Structures are given as C-alpha cells and as structure tokens.
C-alpha cells in the first residue's frame, strides 16, 4: 500500500511508515498491512531481522484517532475491534521470533510508542520526543505502554501518563525506553521532584501537591493536567498503578477493558473534536475538574 513501504535486502526486512502528512498516524488499513507483513516475514527464511522506520518528522504520532472517532459516530462497526487489532500488532512486535530494530526518530507518541517500545532494539536520536498524550483526547496511555510507564524510576511514568508531556531521546535511553542513541542530544533534565509529587493513587491529591509546589516544573505539569479530561487522568493513574503488578500480556488485556469503556464514552469524541477536528481546543469534558470525578466512575472503566 502507498502508506507502507517494504523491502527485503541482505536478510533484513525494512518496513517504513509513509504517511508523513499525518505524522505516520496508523489507520486501520495500515495496522492490518503491517501485521500481515510482519507475520509473513516471521516465517520467511530470507528475512533474518526487521527494521522499522518512519518518513518525515517522526516515526509515528499514534493511531488515527480521527478514523476511530468516526467509527464511534457512525455506529457501523465495533470501535474496540480497531484497538484489538492495534494491540495484536504491538504484541506481535513484542514477541517477534526475529530481532526487531525500531528507529524512534522525531515524534514517537501513543500508538507509535506502542509499535516501537516493545521491539527488541530501540534507537533514539537528538530529535526524538517520546510521549503518551492520550488524556488530552479523553483516552489513557494504552498499547501496553502502561507496563513500561509503571516501571520507570521516580514516578516519571506517572508524570508522562497524566500530563502527556514528552521526554527527549537521552532521557528515554537513561530510563530504559530505548537501548541506543545515534549522535548527541539534549541533556536529561533533573526531575527528582516527581517522586513525591506524583506518588499515591489519588489524582486530586497529586493536583493539590503540584499546586502547592514552588518547583517550576510542577506548575507546568499542573497546567498540562488541567487541560486534559479529568476522567481520563483519574483512569490513567489507576491503570498505571494496576500495571505495576501485571505482566505485559495482562496490561494489553486491561487496555481492551478500558478501551471498551472510554472509546465509546463522551470524552473521546469530544476530545478528538476539540484537538483534531474543529481544533478550537475548548473541550467540554464529562467532569469539570479532577476533584469532581467519583471513584465509581474510575472503577467502571475496569469493570
């Protein structure tokens, strides 16, 4: 297909995402094509290893959530099936029988991180920006990445999940989201304050600590969180805490349960509208503030 370029040379299968105008966002057709290609190469004696790359300003900005939103609005298909196929692809990469190298250059977010972070060898560079920004569109850090975020040091993963803010290539390498780096990049920021600020299982308490902190980064984190779906922030925190005790396969299973709840809920449709369709950046969330989200609403996402 035009949006995926594949070739095999000297034992290496090269797969390049070729949708730069959409930052290589993964449509359902692209997900199916990559799955078919990788499945075929797994049994191909001419392919000894696989290399994943993306053309343009980033490896991949995530799944095509506009397409997913339209599926929800049209009510002609099961939107969870989109997620199920996306997660199956990520799990295929995670358990691939041959070495997989993911070149995580430029923007690597959401589903792009899910496709690459589970690879056996992950390479970043000076342009890399790693993020899970889903709370801004009424979702949560899915694609199995909660498993990794839950295991990052000093509550960095919790910060990433709730704020959606990115980390650079050297930072990703330092905390284990990458295995190698080409060239030299920006310095790893000092973020020791995260450990206390983002501790615990109460999102409202985290927000309160951020508001009381004199740390400049805390105020930036608070501003980012306040822009996001309060329900998504609370569900994301619960998902990260649960993922601390789960295997990767169990995190993917948890993602499907959460997806069945949030993707069909009002915040997802509204969040994508505000960010990517109308682009007015004025979403009307189901709850006005994190402090207004009842525990029962969070628990429902895991039922």
N, C-alpha and C positions, 0 to 999 in steps of 0.2 A: 504494500500500500504506500501511497505517497508520503504519509507521515511517519513511516518507519523504514529505515534503510538497513538492509542486512547484507553481509557478505562473509565468506569464509576464505581465509588466506593463511597458508602455512600452519594449519592446525588450530587457528584462532577464529572463533565466530564473533564478528563485530556487529553489534546492534546499536543503531543511532536513532534517537528520537528526533524527528524532523518536522516539528511544528513550532518554529521559533516565534511566529506572530502571536502565539498563545502561551509563550514560555514553556512549550512542550507539555502542556496540560494533557493528561491521559483521558481520552474519550473511551467509551465502552468498546468501540471497534479497535482502538489501539491496544487496549488491555487484552482483548481476545487474540490479536495478532502477535503480540509479544509472547503471550502464553503458548500459542501454537508453535512459534519459532523456537523458543527455549525447550519446549517439550520434545521437539524434533531433534534438536542438537544434542539433547541428553543421551539419545540412543544412536547418534551418528559417530561412527568410528573416525571420520575425517575431522571431527571437532574435539580438540583436547582441552580447550579453555574458552571462556566467553568474556568479552569486554563490552560494557555498557557505557554509552556516552550520549550527550545531548547537544544539538547545534544551537548556537545563539547565545543569549545572555545567561542561560542557566541549564543545568541538567534537566530539571523538571520542577515546575511550580505546584504540582499536585494533580489530583484527579480533576476532570472537567466538571466542576460543581454546577455550572450553568446547565449542562446537559442533565445532571442528576436532579436539579430543581425542576426542570421541565417535565421529567418523568413523574415527579410527585404531582405537579399541577395537572398533567394530562390524565393521570389515573388509568393509564392503559397498560401499565406494566408494574411489576413489583420493584420499587427502588432499592430494596435490600439486596436484590439479585445483582445489581451493579456493584455493591460493596462486596458481596460474596465472591464475585469473580476477581475483583481487585485484590482482595485478601488472599485468594488462592494463588494468584501470581506472585505476591510477596512471599508466601510460604514456599512456593516453588524455588524462588531465588535462595531463600534461607536454607533449604535442604538440598540444593543442587549437587548432583554427583560429580561435577567437574568444577575446577576453580573458576570463580566469577570475580572480575575486577570491575568496580564501579568508579568512574571518573566523576567525582562530585564537584564539578566546577560551576561557579556562578550560583544562581538561585537554586537551592535544593530544599523544597518545602513540602509539607503534607505528604501526599502520595508519592512525590518524588523522593522524599526521605525514606518512605516505606519500601520503595523499589531498590534503593541503594544501600541503606544502612544494614540490611540483612545479608549483603554479599560477603564473600569470604575475604576480599581485599578491597578496601575503600580508600580512595586517593582524593585529597583536597588540595586547594591552591590558594593564592592570595585573594582571589575573587569570591571564594566560597562564602555563602550565607546559609546556615542551617537553621530551620525554624519549623515549628508546628503551629500555624496561625489560626487553627480551626475555630477557636472560641469567638472570633470576630464574625463568623458566619453561622453561629448557632450550633456548631458541632463540637467535637472534642478531639484530642490527639489520638487518632486511630491507626490503622495499618500496622498494628503490632508494635508501634514505636513507644507506647506506654511502658512496655517491658524494659526498653533501654533507658527511658527518662527516669523511671523509678530507681535505677541503679547508678545514676550519675552522682558524683560527690557533692556535698554541701547544699542540697536542695536545688541545684541548678536545673534539674529536670522539672521540678515543680514550677519554678520560675518560667521555664520555657513553655510549659503546658498552659499556665494560667494567663501569661502576658502575650504569648505568641511572638515575642521578640526574638531576633536571630542571634546566633553566635558565629564567629568567624572560623576560618579553616584551622588556624593554630589552636584555637580553643577546643574545637571538635576533636582534633588529634590528641590534645592533652587529656581529655576526659574519656576517650575511648570510643567516640563515634566515628573515628577514622583510624586508618592504620599507617598511612604515609602521607607526605606532603611534597609537592613539587615547588621549588623556589622558596622565597621568603615572603612571609605575610605580616599582617599587623600583630601587635603584641596581644597576649592573653590578658584581659582585664582582671583586676582584683575584685572579687565578688564574695569575699568571706562573709559579708553581712547577710547573704541569702540564707545561711544555715539556720539562723534564729528567726528571721522574718517570715520564712516560708515553711516553718515546722508545723506539725499538727494536722488535724483533719477538719478544721473549721475555717472555711473560706472567709467568713465575716471577721474572724479573729486575725487572719492574715492581713486583710484590708486595714483593720484597725492599727496593727503594728506598723504597717507601711505609712499610714497617715501620721503616726507619731514619731517617725524616724527623721533624723536630720541628714541621713545619707541621701545624696542627690539621686543615686540610682533607685532608691526606694520610691521617691516621688515620681520618677519616670515609670516605674513598674505599676504604681497605683493608677496613674493616668491611663496607662495601657489597659489595665484590668477594667477600669470603669467604662471603657468604650465597648466592652465585649458583653455578650449575652450572659447575664447573671446566672441563669440556669446552667449554661454550658461551663462556666467557670467552676461552679459547685460540682457538677458531674465529672469534670476533668480532674479535679482534686481527688474525688472519691476513686476514680479509675486508676490514678497513679498510685494511690495508697494500696488498693487491692492488688495492683500489678506487682508490688514488692514481693508478694507471696505466690505468684503464679509463674508457670512455665510460659515460654513464648507461644506455644500452641493454645494454652488456656487464655492468654491475652487476646489472641485472634478470636477465640470463641466469645470472650467478653465483648469485644468490639462489635460483633454481629448483634448481640443482645442490645447494646446501647444504640447501635445504628437503627434497629427496628423502631426504637422509641424516638430518637431525636430527628432523624431524617424526615419522618412524617409529621413532626411537630411544627408549630408555627414559627419558631425562631430560625430554623434553617431557611425556609422560603423567604422570610423577611430579611435575614442577614445577607443572603446572596443578592437579593434585590437591591439593598442599600449599598453594598460594596461593589458589585459587578454588573448589575443590570441598569438601574437608574443612576447609580453612583452618587447619590446625594449624601451618603454617609450619615444618615439620620434614621437608624433602625428603631422600630418600636417593638421592644422585647416583651416577652410574656410576663416578666417581672421587672420592675423599675430598678431595683438595687439587689446586690448580693444578699444584703441583710433581710430582704423580703422573701427569699427562696425558702420554702418549708422543707424540712428533712424528708417528708414523704414524697415530694416532687423529685428529689435526688434518688431516693430508693427505687422509685418507679422505673427509672432508666435501667436498672439492673435486674428487674423482675423477670 
